[in-house]
Amino acid sequence: MSDDHTHVQEFFAARAADWDSRFPDDGPAYASAVGELGLREGDRVLDAGCGTGRALPALRAAVGRSGVVVGADLTPAMLEAAVRAERDRDGLLVLADVAALPLRSESLDAVFAAGLIAHLPRPAENLRELARVVRPGGTLTLFHPIGRAALAARQGRRITPEDQRAESNLRPLLAGSGWRMTSYVDEDARFLALAVRVG
């Protein structure tokens, strides 16, 4: 992925209007993944690369009305689609790059990131930025509603040894970015990696 964000914005802007209708059955998978975060009433959580905000209702339900939910995305059209779907009722939507979040250090309890890692231009640096905004002991969920092999097949490609989501690549990437992986699942039905902020 190039450091130029224009490609990412163009890719998602072209798909924003019908993104939810392309994947109408993902809701339960998102809710299940949010459940793995272990959020509690009053927690503060970021949906990094929130897209159309599909995780926001589950995140809001997990932290309750006293919690804080922020959805950050780089693509205005995706955030506009989130507003049309009224998901802005469940969290504050922010136009922001996860490489430079407008959030105080250690201000969050958790980060949820669906499909994000494949779009990070500098994964180690970008994961460090996510670690910066999470308190020590806070959690990170890297999620996709289908596993690596199923996603590759959908896109007409094969998994390569360089795939960042492979456990052998992801574990050291997280470790070098302020996270300790605690769980890893890669099945046809979902990809889910959980990590805890160290330090």
Backbone hydrogen bonds, N-H to C=O, Kabsch-Sander energy under -0.5 kcal/mol:
donor,donor_aa,acceptor,acceptor_aa,energy
5,H,3,D,-0.6
7,H,4,D,-0.8
9,Q,5,H,-2.6
10,E,6,T,-2.9
11,F,7,H,-2.6
12,F,8,V,-2.4
13,A,9,Q,-2.8
14,A,10,E,-1.9
15,R,12,F,-0.7
16,A,12,F,-1.2
19,W,15,R,-0.5
19,W,16,A,-1.0
22,R,18,D,-1.4
22,R,19,W,-0.5
23,F,19,W,-0.9
23,F,20,D,-0.6
26,D,23,F,-1.2
30,Y,26,D,-2.3
31,A,27,G,-2.5
32,S,28,P,-2.4
33,A,29,A,-2.3
34,V,30,Y,-2.6
35,G,31,A,-2.0
36,E,32,S,-1.0
36,E,33,A,-0.6
37,L,33,A,-0.5
37,L,34,V,-1.5
38,G,35,G,-0.9
42,G,63,V,-3.0
43,D,40,R,-2.3
45,V,68,V,-3.0
46,L,110,A,-2.0
47,D,70,V,-3.3
48,A,46,L,-0.9
48,A,112,F,-2.4
49,G,47,D,-0.5
49,G,72,A,-2.0
50,C,47,D,-0.8
50,C,72,A,-2.1
53,G,50,C,-2.4
54,R,50,C,-0.6
56,L,53,G,-1.1
59,L,55,A,-2.5
60,R,56,L,-2.8
61,A,57,P,-2.3
62,A,58,A,-1.8
63,V,59,L,-2.0
64,G,60,R,-2.0
67,G,64,G,-1.1
68,V,43,D,-2.1
70,V,45,V,-2.3
71,G,92,L,-3.0
72,A,47,D,-2.3
72,A,70,V,-0.5
73,D,94,V,-2.0
78,M,75,T,-0.8
79,L,75,T,-1.6
80,E,76,P,-2.5
81,A,77,A,-1.9
82,A,78,M,-1.9
83,V,79,L,-2.1
84,R,80,E,-2.3
85,A,81,A,-1.7
86,E,83,V,-1.8
87,R,82,A,-2.6
88,D,82,A,-0.5
89,R,86,E,-1.0
90,D,87,R,-1.5
91,G,87,R,-0.5
92,L,69,V,-2.6
93,L,91,G,-0.5
94,V,71,G,-3.1
96,A,73,D,-1.9
96,A,94,V,-0.9
100,A,97,D,-1.9
103,L,101,L,-1.6
106,E,132,R,-2.6
107,S,104,R,-1.3
108,L,133,V,-2.1
109,D,44,R,-3.2
110,A,44,R,-1.4
111,V,139,T,-2.1
112,F,46,L,-3.2
113,A,141,T,-2.7
115,G,113,A,-0.6
115,G,143,F,-3.4
119,H,116,L,-2.5
120,L,117,I,-1.3
126,N,122,R,-3.1
127,L,123,P,-2.8
128,R,124,A,-1.8
129,E,125,E,-1.7
130,L,126,N,-1.7
131,A,127,L,-2.2
132,R,128,R,-2.1
133,V,129,E,-1.2
134,V,131,A,-1.2
135,R,108,L,-2.7
137,G,197,R,-2.8
138,G,135,R,-2.6
139,T,109,D,-1.8
140,L,195,A,-2.5
141,T,111,V,-2.3
142,L,193,A,-2.8
143,F,113,A,-2.6
143,F,141,T,-0.6
144,H,191,F,-2.1
147,G,188,D,-1.3
151,L,147,G,-2.4
152,A,148,R,-2.6
153,A,149,A,-2.3
154,R,150,A,-2.2
155,Q,151,L,-1.9
156,G,153,A,-1.2
157,R,152,A,-2.9
163,D,160,T,-1.8
166,A,163,D,-1.7
169,N,166,A,-1.3
170,L,166,A,-3.3
171,R,167,E,-2.3
173,L,169,N,-1.5
174,L,170,L,-2.9
175,A,171,R,-2.4
176,G,172,P,-2.1
177,S,174,L,-1.8
178,G,175,A,-0.8
179,W,174,L,-2.4
180,R,196,V,-2.3
182,T,194,L,-3.0
183,S,194,L,-1.5
185,V,192,L,-2.4
187,E,190,R,-2.9
190,R,187,E,-0.7
191,F,144,H,-2.7
192,L,185,V,-2.8
193,A,142,L,-2.6
194,L,183,S,-2.2
195,A,140,L,-2.3
196,V,180,R,-2.3
197,R,138,G,-3.2
198,V,178,G,-2.2
